[in-house]
Amino acid sequence: MKQISMDRRQALKLGMGSAAALALTACKTGKDGGSGAAPAKDAKVGLICLHDENSPYDRNFLDAFNKAVEQLGLNPDSCLVKTNIPEGQECYDAAAELADAGCVAVVADSNGHEDYILQAASEFPEVHFCSATGTKAHTSGLDNFHNAFASIYEGRYLTGVAAGMKLKELADAGKLKGAAPKIGYVGAYPYAEVISGYTSFYLGVKSVMPDVTMDVTYTGTWYDEAAEKEAANKLMEDGADLISQHADSMGAPTACENAGVVDVAYNGSIIDACPKTSLISAAINWEPYFAYFFKAAQEGSTIDADWTGSLKDGSVVLTELNKDIAAAGTAEKLEEIKAKLEDGSLHVFDTTTFTVNGKQLDSYQADVDDDAEHKGDTEVVADGYFHESEKRSAPYFDLKIDGINLVESKQ
């Protein structure tokens, strides 16, 4: 298989077009050299994961991949997965191996994979590559390189509403640790994706409990169970009545279960593991995108460079609500707010609901187009709200709003 890849690369270096290079590969693999398309059931697709099924984040991708394969009727033996692939040269090597193996489409699940997936896309023009959560596809100029994400900030907001109702219940019962409600948040890195997520969660809580504050700490890693557990414990020691997270291990939820503090997780239900404290979770359901991406790659159809899923199309979901600990009326309230988000009568980043340095936001140049200077380049405030994930799929909300405090962290 490695020789096939080298032949393809050599053909491209000799000035052959991608179709001619593909025909050379098809000849050597016994496939139809006319279109290069394999029969749908035999089409090969690939997934590259930063971790494995022990990470809720990666397990969410793995589950969606398997469901999309089943939905499309693909042969499971032709659907290739590579796990525990670091954000380095190993990612390019994995992508090249999947291309060598005959995959028509490959997805990598971590933002840190993007540069290596982009390198593979430039070298294997007949294979479609997607860097999920990435930012560079809409400016890369490559027809076979793509990004995808979803409006997860809406799901985060909804889980914030559920958390806010629980805090109100605790407040009414006189069970808050302090005079006012306080929440803690364990984040991985100070990226826009993390900032957008914790801000939308906070605004959901704030819609129910206007006087709430939130402490945020960064661990400096996507997956470190000990560090995430330590961060959650410190936030609880500092007075947090409830914890949420944007990190990939079970560290924070386990700390909350041990301490008896309610937790809002991410990427999947953990009620079985933490039945006393796990309230709810928001997740991106990647199945709609995988099915769309793999089918279009098989058929040779046009694929969006930058794709954004939503609540409406089922790409943003809430996991089951833990009714044993949820406040009364939470399920009904979530349905009410979800309907408003879907019909556009409610916007998560409504600028009347938050301030930045004591002032309402009326304009903001976000860093949407990737470049070396990382300066703002696109106006994203209009009609009274910050237009998140509309100018590109990956989040770009990176403002520090009032009420959220950054505490000591590893970043």
Beta strands, then each sheet from edge to edge (+ up, - down):
strand 1: 44-48
strand 2: 79-82
strand 3: 103-108
strand 4: 128-132
strand 5: 145-150
strand 6: 182-187
strand 7: 213-218
strand 8: 242-246
strand 9: 262-266
strand 10: 278-284
strand 11: 306-309
strand 12: 316-318
strand 13: 365-366
strand 14: 378-379
strand 15: 381-382
strand 16: 385-386
strand 17: 404-406
sheet 1: 2+ 1+ 3+ 4+ 5+ 11+
sheet 2: 12+ 10- 9- 8- 6- 7- 17-
sheet 3: 13+ 14-
sheet 4: 15+ 16-
end
